[in-house]
Amino acid sequence: MPNVHVKSYGCSANTADAEIAKGVLIEDGHALVDTPEEADINIIVTCVVKTPTEQKISRELRELEASGKPLIVAGCMPKSMNSRVNQLVPSASMVGPDDIERMAEAVHHALNGKKVNYINGEPTDRTCLPRVRANNLVHIAPISTGCLGNCSYCIVKFARGNLCSFPAEKIIKDITDAVADGCLEVWVTAEDTALYNHDGIRLPELLNMITAVEGEFRVRVGMTTPNSLDEIMDELIASLDHEKMYKFIHIPIQAGNDEILHSMRRKYTLKEFKEVANKLRAAYPEIGISTDIICGFPGETEEQFQDSLDLVTWLRPDVLNINRFWERPGTDAATMPGRLHGRDTKQRSRRMTNLWKELAVEVGERWLGWEGEILLTEDGKNDTKVGRNYVYKTVAVKTDAPLGSFIRVKVKGAGVGFLTGDQV
């Protein structure tokens, strides 16, 4: 059977889709290879969130098409930027997020010289599908697809659509099988995990069902929004108490000013975000909090950007994803008045990054001397291995223990977003 090369960009949902595509192809008898040069056909699982990523993907797609080998464009580009893909690589086939199960069919047609566009499928239940995992210790568990928001800057909505939650019993079977396969970390993934609702089962109850699965493993909750999180706050706090749960949450704020949040069509205020963060920290003082900030949204004044700097200083998050504003085609924000020059968004992004570097070391230094258990899940730099503690803090350590081990460490150093330690 032909050799296939699959490469993915973007979020954990895209990574999961790439894993599923590989699994489907292996079941169909194909062989996976590591480079485009070895492949008979190439598949790129694309991301459209940021312009620089899109530009990088576009260059790669052109190069792959020029090689003369069949090409399939998957991920978010086919649905959200269909005409752009057709213009960029006219001979390429397309497979959208909701048609990922048809990848083997698409490959068969492409290898036989037929271009196909599978982009109009219904929301796909991604549980219990074959996988080839990027990390054999980590299972990415999508619990839903789409969202209920309508953020003015977001192009992903065009690709992933409205909320569709997957059946809880299938999610549990998916995770049970993954743990049996040796996975020790489960990433509960969605565009907004806090919106999960299938037959009356909400996220906290689902997490309780997940932690009841037999085996030694840890669970990380993926992205939420402050308004949807607040609706389930008390129940979620109770669910996080389980020893298998990382005390960690990803809550994008995007801006520290209410007028900008309103322009973004985010469904919460700065005060409401702070209340959510305060409730979580009241329950778990050391909880890991990740958030996102967009720098230079259209119409953002210097004073409004300062509000974002002030918010980050107040929050002192464990992880901060900093993004310059990029206009995405078809979004309302792309045509809003008051667009800032690229040099201004770049400068604001740099200022936010410099602030974050200062704060991140301070946040990390609070852990100096901490001693406890981490789960090793990946190789690090300079002969280290990387693990996570109970609040999902990254700890790099030199050890002979194999990946997948739970080891005790003592933290001796702190960098930007990571800790270093010794095994004890």
C-alpha positions as CSV (number, residue, x, y, z in Angstrom):
1,M,0.0,0.0,0.0
2,P,1.1,3.6,-0.6
3,N,3.2,5.6,2.0
4,V,1.4,8.5,3.6
5,H,2.9,11.5,5.4
6,V,0.6,13.4,7.9
7,K,1.6,16.7,9.5
8,S,-0.6,18.9,11.7
9,Y,-0.6,22.5,13.0
10,G,-2.5,24.2,15.8
11,C,-4.5,23.1,18.8
12,S,-5.0,19.8,20.6
13,A,-8.2,19.2,18.6
14,N,-6.2,19.3,15.4
15,T,-3.6,17.0,16.9
16,A,-6.4,14.6,17.7
17,D,-7.7,14.8,14.2
18,A,-4.3,14.0,12.8
19,E,-4.0,11.1,15.1
20,I,-7.4,9.8,13.9
21,A,-6.5,10.3,10.3
22,K,-3.3,8.2,10.8
23,G,-5.3,5.5,12.7
24,V,-7.9,5.4,9.9
25,L,-5.1,5.0,7.3
26,I,-3.3,2.3,9.2
27,E,-6.5,0.3,9.4
28,D,-6.9,0.7,5.7
29,G,-3.4,-0.8,5.2
30,H,-1.4,2.3,4.5
31,A,2.1,2.9,5.8
32,L,3.0,6.1,7.7
33,V,6.3,7.8,6.9
34,D,8.1,10.7,8.6
35,T,8.9,13.0,5.6
36,P,7.1,14.2,2.5
37,E,10.0,12.9,0.4
38,E,9.3,9.3,1.5
39,A,5.5,9.7,0.9
40,D,3.3,8.8,-2.1
41,I,0.7,11.3,-0.8
42,N,0.9,14.1,1.7
43,I,-1.8,15.3,4.2
44,I,-1.6,18.6,6.1
45,V,-4.0,19.2,9.0
46,T,-4.2,23.0,8.9
47,C,-4.8,25.8,11.4
48,V,-6.3,29.2,10.6
49,V,-6.2,31.0,14.0
50,K,-3.2,33.2,13.2
51,T,-2.1,34.8,9.9
52,P,1.6,33.8,10.3
53,T,0.6,30.2,10.8
54,E,-1.6,30.4,7.7
55,Q,1.2,31.9,5.7
56,K,3.6,29.2,6.8
57,I,1.1,26.5,5.9
58,S,0.4,28.2,2.5
59,R,4.1,28.1,1.6
60,E,4.3,24.4,2.5
61,L,1.2,23.5,0.6
62,R,2.6,25.2,-2.6
63,E,5.8,23.3,-2.2
64,L,4.0,20.0,-1.7
65,E,1.8,20.5,-4.7
66,A,4.8,21.5,-6.8
67,S,6.4,18.1,-6.0
68,G,3.7,16.5,-8.2
69,K,2.5,14.1,-5.4
70,P,-1.2,14.0,-4.5
71,L,-2.0,16.4,-1.6
72,I,-4.9,16.5,0.9
73,V,-5.6,19.7,2.9
74,A,-7.4,18.8,6.1
75,G,-8.1,20.7,9.4
76,C,-9.8,24.1,9.5
77,M,-8.7,25.6,6.2
78,P,-11.0,23.6,3.9
79,K,-14.3,24.9,5.5
80,S,-13.2,28.4,6.6
81,M,-11.0,29.3,3.7
82,N,-12.3,27.1,0.9
83,S,-11.7,29.4,-2.0
84,R,-8.3,30.3,-0.7
85,V,-7.3,26.7,-0.7
86,N,-8.6,26.2,-4.2
87,Q,-6.7,29.2,-5.4
88,L,-3.5,28.2,-3.6
89,V,-3.3,24.5,-4.5
90,P,-5.9,23.8,-7.3
91,S,-5.2,20.1,-7.6
92,A,-5.4,19.3,-3.8
93,S,-8.3,17.4,-2.3
94,M,-9.9,18.7,0.9
95,V,-11.2,17.0,4.1
96,G,-12.9,19.1,6.7
97,P,-13.0,18.5,10.5
98,D,-16.3,16.8,10.3
99,D,-15.2,14.4,7.6
100,I,-12.0,13.1,9.2
101,E,-13.4,9.5,9.1
102,R,-13.4,9.7,5.3
103,M,-9.7,10.2,5.1
104,A,-8.9,6.7,3.7
105,E,-11.6,7.2,1.0
106,A,-10.1,10.6,0.1
107,V,-6.6,9.1,-0.1
108,H,-7.8,6.4,-2.4
109,H,-9.4,8.9,-4.8
110,A,-6.4,11.3,-4.7
111,L,-4.0,8.5,-5.5
112,N,-6.1,7.7,-8.5
113,G,-6.0,11.2,-9.8
114,K,-9.5,12.3,-8.5
115,K,-9.9,15.5,-6.5
116,V,-12.5,15.3,-3.8
117,N,-13.9,17.8,-1.4
118,Y,-15.3,16.3,1.8
119,I,-16.2,19.4,3.8
120,N,-20.0,19.2,4.4
121,G,-20.3,16.4,6.9
122,E,-22.3,16.6,10.1
123,P,-20.4,17.0,13.4
124,T,-18.3,13.9,13.9
125,D,-18.2,12.0,17.2
126,R,-14.5,11.6,17.5
127,T,-14.6,9.0,20.3
128,C,-13.6,5.4,19.9
129,L,-11.9,6.0,16.5
130,P,-8.6,4.4,15.6
131,R,-5.5,6.4,16.7
132,V,-1.8,6.8,16.1
133,R,-0.9,9.0,19.0
134,A,1.7,11.8,18.8
135,N,2.7,10.8,22.4
136,N,1.9,7.2,23.4
137,L,1.5,8.4,27.0
138,V,-1.1,11.1,26.3
139,H,-4.6,10.6,25.1
140,I,-6.4,13.6,23.6
141,A,-10.1,13.1,24.4
142,P,-12.4,15.4,22.4
143,I,-15.7,15.7,24.3
144,S,-17.4,18.0,21.9
145,T,-16.9,20.1,18.8
146,G,-18.0,23.7,18.1
147,C,-19.1,26.3,20.5
148,L,-22.0,28.6,21.3
149,G,-20.1,31.8,21.0
150,N,-19.8,34.3,18.1
151,C,-16.6,36.1,18.8
152,S,-16.0,38.9,16.3
153,Y,-12.3,37.9,15.7
154,C,-12.7,34.1,15.5
155,I,-12.5,32.2,12.2
156,V,-12.6,28.8,13.8
157,K,-16.3,29.0,14.2
158,F,-16.6,28.8,10.4
159,A,-14.7,25.5,10.5
160,R,-16.0,23.8,13.7
161,G,-19.6,25.2,13.8
162,N,-22.0,25.1,16.7
163,L,-21.7,23.0,19.8
164,C,-22.2,19.3,19.5
165,S,-21.4,17.3,22.6
166,F,-20.4,13.6,22.3
167,P,-22.1,10.8,24.3
168,A,-20.6,10.4,27.8
169,E,-20.6,6.6,27.6
170,K,-18.6,6.7,24.4
171,I,-16.1,9.2,25.9
172,I,-15.6,6.9,28.9
173,K,-15.1,3.9,26.6
174,D,-12.6,5.9,24.6
175,I,-10.6,6.8,27.7
176,T,-10.9,3.4,29.3
177,D,-9.4,1.9,26.1
178,A,-6.7,4.6,26.1
179,V,-5.7,3.8,29.7
180,A,-5.6,0.1,28.8
181,D,-3.3,1.0,26.0
182,G,-0.8,2.6,28.4
183,C,-1.9,6.3,28.4
184,L,-1.2,8.0,31.7
185,E,-2.4,11.5,30.9
186,V,-5.8,12.4,29.4
187,W,-6.5,15.8,27.9
188,V,-10.2,16.6,28.0
189,T,-10.5,18.8,24.9
190,A,-13.1,21.0,23.2
191,E,-13.5,24.6,22.0
192,D,-15.2,25.2,25.4
193,T,-15.1,22.2,27.7
194,A,-17.4,23.9,30.2
195,L,-20.3,23.9,27.7
196,Y,-20.3,20.1,27.6
197,N,-23.9,18.8,27.9
198,H,-25.1,15.5,26.6
199,D,-28.4,14.0,27.9
200,G,-28.1,16.2,31.0
201,I,-24.6,15.2,31.8
202,R,-22.4,18.3,32.3
203,L,-18.7,18.6,32.5
204,P,-18.3,18.0,36.3
205,E,-20.3,14.8,36.1
206,L,-18.3,13.7,33.1
207,L,-15.1,14.3,35.0
208,N,-16.4,12.2,37.9
209,M,-17.1,9.4,35.4
210,I,-13.6,9.8,33.9
211,T,-11.8,9.7,37.3
212,A,-13.8,6.5,38.1
213,V,-12.1,4.7,35.3
214,E,-9.7,2.1,36.7
215,G,-6.0,2.8,36.4
216,E,-3.3,5.2,37.4
217,F,-3.6,8.3,35.2
218,R,-4.0,12.1,35.3
219,V,-6.6,14.3,33.7
220,R,-6.2,17.8,32.4
221,V,-9.3,20.0,31.6
222,G,-8.9,22.0,28.4
223,M,-10.2,25.4,27.3
224,T,-13.2,27.0,28.9
225,T,-14.8,30.4,28.8
226,P,-15.4,32.4,32.0
227,N,-19.2,32.7,31.5
228,S,-19.7,29.0,30.8
229,L,-17.3,28.0,33.6
230,D,-19.2,30.2,36.2
231,E,-22.4,28.2,35.6
232,I,-20.8,25.0,36.8
233,M,-18.3,26.4,39.2
234,D,-19.2,24.7,42.5
235,E,-19.6,21.3,40.9
236,L,-16.3,21.7,38.9
237,I,-14.4,22.7,42.1
238,A,-15.7,19.5,43.7
239,S,-14.7,17.4,40.7
240,L,-11.1,18.9,40.6
241,D,-10.6,17.5,44.1
242,H,-10.0,14.0,42.9
243,E,-6.4,12.9,43.0
244,K,-6.4,12.0,39.3
245,M,-7.4,15.6,38.3
246,Y,-4.7,18.2,37.6
247,K,-5.6,21.3,39.5
248,F,-5.3,23.3,36.3
249,I,-7.7,25.3,34.1
250,H,-7.4,27.2,30.8
251,I,-9.6,30.3,30.8
252,P,-8.9,32.8,28.0
253,I,-9.7,36.4,29.0
254,Q,-8.4,38.0,25.7
255,A,-8.5,41.6,27.0
256,G,-8.5,43.4,30.3
257,N,-11.0,46.1,29.3
258,D,-14.8,45.8,29.2
259,E,-15.2,47.9,26.1
260,I,-12.8,45.7,24.1
261,L,-14.4,42.6,25.5
262,H,-17.7,43.9,24.2
263,S,-16.2,44.6,20.8
264,M,-14.8,41.1,20.8
265,R,-18.3,39.8,21.6
266,R,-17.0,37.9,24.7
267,K,-19.9,37.1,27.0
268,Y,-18.4,38.3,30.3
269,T,-16.9,41.4,32.0
270,L,-13.5,41.9,33.6
271,K,-15.2,41.7,37.0
272,E,-16.8,38.4,36.2
273,F,-13.5,36.9,35.0
274,K,-11.9,38.0,38.2
275,E,-14.7,36.5,40.3
276,V,-14.2,33.2,38.5
277,A,-10.4,33.3,39.1
278,N,-10.9,34.2,42.7
279,K,-13.4,31.3,43.3
280,L,-10.9,28.8,41.8
281,R,-8.0,30.1,43.9
282,A,-10.1,30.2,47.1
283,A,-10.7,26.5,46.6
284,Y,-7.2,25.6,45.4
285,P,-4.7,28.4,46.2
286,E,-2.0,26.9,44.0
287,I,-4.2,26.1,41.0
288,G,-2.6,26.4,37.7
289,I,-4.3,29.0,35.5
290,S,-3.7,29.5,31.8
291,T,-5.1,32.5,29.9
292,D,-4.9,34.2,26.5
293,I,-4.4,37.8,25.6
294,I,-4.9,39.5,22.2
295,C,-2.7,42.6,21.8
296,G,-3.9,45.5,19.5
297,F,-7.5,44.6,18.8
298,P,-9.1,47.2,16.5
299,G,-9.9,50.4,18.4
300,E,-7.8,49.5,21.5
301,T,-6.3,52.6,23.0
302,E,-3.1,52.8,25.0
303,E,-5.1,53.0,28.2
304,Q,-7.2,50.0,27.2
305,F,-4.0,48.0,26.5
306,Q,-2.7,49.1,29.9
307,D,-5.8,47.5,31.4
308,S,-4.7,44.2,29.9
309,L,-1.2,44.6,31.3
310,D,-2.7,45.4,34.7
311,L,-4.9,42.3,34.5
312,V,-2.0,40.0,33.8
313,T,-0.1,41.6,36.6
314,W,-3.1,40.9,38.9
315,L,-3.7,37.4,37.7
316,R,-0.1,36.2,37.5
317,P,-1.1,33.2,35.4
318,D,1.0,30.1,35.1
319,V,0.7,30.1,31.3
320,L,0.0,33.1,29.1
321,N,-0.7,32.7,25.4
322,I,0.1,36.1,23.8
323,N,-1.3,36.9,20.4
324,R,-1.0,40.0,18.2
325,F,-4.4,40.8,16.5
326,W,-4.5,39.4,13.0
327,E,-7.5,40.1,10.8
328,R,-9.0,36.8,9.7
329,P,-11.1,36.7,6.5
330,G,-14.8,36.8,6.9
331,T,-14.8,37.8,10.6
332,D,-16.4,41.0,11.7
333,A,-13.2,42.2,13.4
334,A,-11.5,42.2,10.0
335,T,-13.6,45.2,8.9
336,M,-13.8,47.1,12.2
337,P,-12.7,50.7,12.3
338,G,-9.6,51.7,14.3
339,R,-7.3,49.0,13.1
340,L,-3.8,49.4,14.5
341,H,-0.7,49.4,12.4
342,G,1.3,46.2,12.5
343,R,4.2,47.9,14.2
344,D,1.9,48.9,17.1
345,T,0.4,45.4,17.6
346,K,3.9,44.0,17.5
347,Q,5.1,46.6,20.0
348,R,2.2,45.8,22.4
349,S,2.8,42.1,22.0
350,R,6.5,42.6,22.9
351,R,5.5,44.7,26.0
352,M,3.1,42.0,27.1
353,T,5.8,39.3,26.5
354,N,8.4,41.3,28.6
355,L,5.9,41.7,31.4
356,W,5.1,38.0,31.3
357,K,8.8,37.0,31.4
358,E,9.2,38.9,34.6
359,L,6.0,37.6,36.2
360,A,6.6,34.0,35.1
361,V,9.8,33.8,37.0
362,E,8.2,35.3,40.1
363,V,5.4,32.8,39.8
364,G,7.8,29.9,39.4
365,E,10.0,31.0,42.3
366,R,7.1,30.3,44.7
367,W,7.8,26.7,44.0
368,L,11.4,26.7,45.0
369,G,12.0,24.0,47.6
370,W,8.7,22.2,46.8
371,E,9.0,18.4,47.0
372,G,6.4,16.1,45.5
373,E,5.4,13.7,42.7
374,I,5.5,14.4,39.0
375,L,4.5,12.3,36.0
376,L,7.2,12.1,33.3
377,T,5.6,12.3,29.8
378,E,8.3,13.6,27.4
379,D,12.0,14.2,26.7
380,G,13.3,17.6,27.4
381,K,16.4,19.6,26.5
382,N,20.0,18.9,27.7
383,D,19.3,15.2,28.6
384,T,16.4,16.1,30.8
385,K,12.9,14.6,31.1
386,V,9.8,16.7,31.5
387,G,7.0,16.0,33.9
388,R,4.0,17.7,35.5
389,N,3.1,18.1,39.1
390,Y,-0.4,18.2,40.6
391,V,-1.2,21.7,39.2
392,Y,0.3,20.9,35.8
393,K,3.5,22.8,36.4
394,T,6.3,21.8,34.0
395,V,9.3,20.3,35.8
396,A,12.5,19.4,34.0
397,V,14.7,16.8,35.7
398,K,17.7,14.7,34.9
399,T,16.7,11.1,35.8
400,D,17.2,7.5,34.6
401,A,13.5,6.8,35.2
402,P,11.7,6.0,32.0
403,L,8.9,8.1,30.6
404,G,5.6,7.1,32.2
405,S,7.1,7.0,35.6
406,F,5.8,8.8,38.7
407,I,8.9,10.1,40.5
408,R,9.5,12.4,43.5
409,V,11.4,15.6,42.9
410,K,12.6,18.7,44.7
411,V,12.3,22.0,42.8
412,K,15.6,23.9,42.7
413,G,15.1,26.5,39.9
414,A,12.5,28.5,38.0
415,G,12.4,29.8,34.4
416,V,9.8,31.3,32.2
417,G,7.0,28.8,32.4
418,F,9.0,25.9,33.8
419,L,10.7,24.6,36.9
420,T,13.9,22.5,37.3
421,G,14.4,19.9,39.9
422,D,16.3,17.0,41.2
423,Q,15.0,13.5,41.8
424,V,14.8,12.6,45.5
